[in-house]
Amino acid sequence: MKQYYEENFSLVEGLKLIIKVLKKTLDKNKMSGDNIDILVLQAVDGELTQKFLPAKDIENYLKVIEQEEVEEKAKSDKSKSNEMII
């Protein structure tokens, strides 16, 4: 996680990163919004707030992450095939 973290991450980018890390460390085939909990702590107007991320939101993040992984793999495979042609 440390190698991908950036100080200026938005909440969305931070959530995506933590879900990616969980996905790598847990059995990713069984990971869903129903079997993990994510608590979000935020400073809002000088007050610390906390809320659990709804399971539906976690599922949406998982879908986005999976799509990004598919796109990255396709890009990598295309790059490798182009190297073979040259």
Secondary structure, DSSP 8 states (H G I E B T S, - for coil): -TTT--TT--HHHHHHHHHHHHHHHS-TTT--TTT---EEEEEETTEEEEEE--HHHHHHHHHHHHHHHHHHHHHHHHHHHHHHH-
